[in-house]
């Protein structure tokens, strides 16, 4: 069965879900004939060069070891989702239209502070163009669109249905304006038209859902809405992660000891979902696509197996102290603060001041690796994500009943798992912390390693937190 995966292959964080999905399809479904992927030229590299770099990615390690021939099922096409007709040649376009049966569409710009024009072109207009192409695919059985659970931030309770955009937006007029209004002026309108949306990402994903819904009579469509996607629980490898976005970046900095304050409410639910659960939901939902109705799955954990920000923080500290990274700079310790003012004061005292002192030492040692720019960058990331750390949504996910029924009656899908109730967060966060060191820090993991360093940092941290207050009291007296 031919598949088509439309996601941009880029360096860095983009394509985390897409790459994991691609690996799972090749690993678990040998009956697949071909998988088409769209690649664009970038950074002076040709499409062929980028494809060769892509198939050497470490995520395909188990495939290269056990089933290297399955990587030959990948067929790369030169194109760009931001262009009309995706920049495809007429031959490639005809090839897709003739053979593709299932499309997984996960192409998106996930930057929260992305310019409105760019977010609109990639997340909304790109989806529209792809759906127009789907109308020319007579063998298409399923169009799986990867949305986000946060595309309806103005609603406290989010069911598995498509809601009108808040504020109401006619997607056809929005697309028309995107194409006609000059970039600078259009970008300046972002704060006026996105309403309760905290950023251009959730706003344009909401519009994309409106576009998808309008094509349900001619294209069999399903939507999967993941919440905060985190490291793999089991597949392809426990703790697998290849980006530092969102919670992963926060956990990484907690492990290094460079975060002392996080803007957030520790008592609310932090809705995280391991990437392999997301991938499995995409494959399972592909079976449900039908004309005339858009089925939706909220790939979330908050209702099924909730975890609070407080528990996530405690477990991250626990395992970061037991398995410290070689890049640790200070003893891992932080506090959640709901007050923006108190958080900003804490950032200046606990982040900026130590960073300045460390940078002064760096200058004296004639080195060039400075810490202050990292502290400033994390502050911006924290501000961009504060909507999610200070607010809570209830995502209903009745689709899990469909998943359980499908897994019971389908022998070919038995290798997929969607039993979130069995997810033990203590062991999962342990694998997550180890995965950050292994896959992001590129460290060789050894148990009981670096214990002397964490012990020394602990006593240094204890001494400073005891000595400095006493010194302050003495000065005041």
PyMOL commands that set and color helices and strands:
alter all, ss='L'
color gray80, all
select helices_A, chain A and resi 16-28+47-55+58-66+68-73+84-87+90-99+116-134+171-180+183-188+190-193+200-214+247-256+275-288+309-322+340-364+372-384+386-390+399-409+411-413+420-422+425-440+451-476
alter helices_A, ss='H'
color red, helices_A
select strands_A, chain A and resi 3-6+35-39+74-78+102-105+142-148+157-158+221-226+228-230+261-263+272-274+295-299+335-337+394-395
alter strands_A, ss='S'
color yellow, strands_A
deselect
rebuild
show_as cartoon
